[in-house]
Amino acid sequence: MSETERRCQATALAGELRAAIAALAHEDVPEDRLAEACALAETLRGRLEGPRRSRWYDADSPPGDPNDDARRAYTDQSPIRGRLNPIAPPLVSLPPIVREDGSPALVATATLGPAYEGPPHGVHGGWVAALFDDLLGQAQQLVRRAGVTASLHVRYRAITPLDEELRLTAWIHEDRGRRLTARATCHAGETLTADAEAIFIAVDFEEIRGRMLDRKGS
């Protein structure tokens, strides 16, 4: 099996698992079928045992300036946009746009089902914040290498609806060297459901990776 075929099968499997998560969160499954599904899930889990997959930061690439292999691995594994991660909605990037003031912006879409519900018929606010954090973090590439989130402020303007396509737009508001401020909006159709502002701080990712490895070894 080629790498392309393997990725296609893994993506399809993640999609089925994502659908199963949604069904379990939404459907009142009869007892007999629930027991059967549990047995099938145990069998499936056993079939998925294997060597640990390398993480995106294990690629031969500086964590703060990832190469194509590292970017692809992150896209696969992310809990927000990971096509191979069944808990990811996922968030899907669209081509960048130019705003009215001439500044570039990143755009992404996501549709979140009942597994992500908070208020009635609405997306849990924590997931809205997570979508913002991911896209705002990615927006750093518009001006420089990535840093880490120092703060994230979200204003919830309206209920963010389930099962509707959400469109998120993010751009750089202010660049002060090590300190970067980015802003974003989330729309469902013409309705602004939330907006956000994040501050990112440039860091030494190699030093952070070393500290985390030391922590795991302690």
BELQUIVEN-V610191 format. One record per backbone hydrogen bond with DSSP energy under -1.0 kcal/mol. NH is the residue of the N-H (numbers start at 1). CO is the residue of the C=O. Records with the same first field share a line. If there is no record, write none. Layout:
NH=CO ; CO
//
This chain:
6=2
7=3
8=4
9=5
10=6
11=7
12=8
13=9
14=10
15=11
16=12
17=13
18=14
19=15
20=16
21=17
22=18
23=19
24=20
25=21
26=22
27=23
29=27
34=30
35=31
36=32
37=33
38=34
39=35
40=36
41=37
42=38
43=39
44=40
45=41
46=42
47=43
48=44
49=46
58=55
59=56
61=59
65=62
71=67
72=68
73=69
74=70
75=71
76=72
77=73
78=74
82=78
83=75
84=76
85=82
88=85
91=80
92=109
94=107
97=105
99=103
102=99
105=97
106=170
108=168
109=92
110=166
116=113
117=114
118=122
122=119
123=160
124=116
127=124
128=124
129=125
130=126
131=127
132=128
133=129
134=130
135=131
136=132
137=133
138=134
139=135
140=137
141=138
142=139
143=140
144=140
146=64
148=201
150=199
151=199
153=197
155=195
157=193
158=193
162=121
163=112
166=110
167=187
168=108
169=185
170=106
171=183
173=181
174=181
176=179
179=176
180=200
181=174
182=198
183=171
184=196
185=169
186=194
187=167
188=191
191=188
193=186
194=186
195=155
196=184
197=153
198=182
199=151
200=180
201=148
202=178
208=204
209=205
210=206
211=207
212=208
213=209
214=210
215=211
216=212
217=213
//
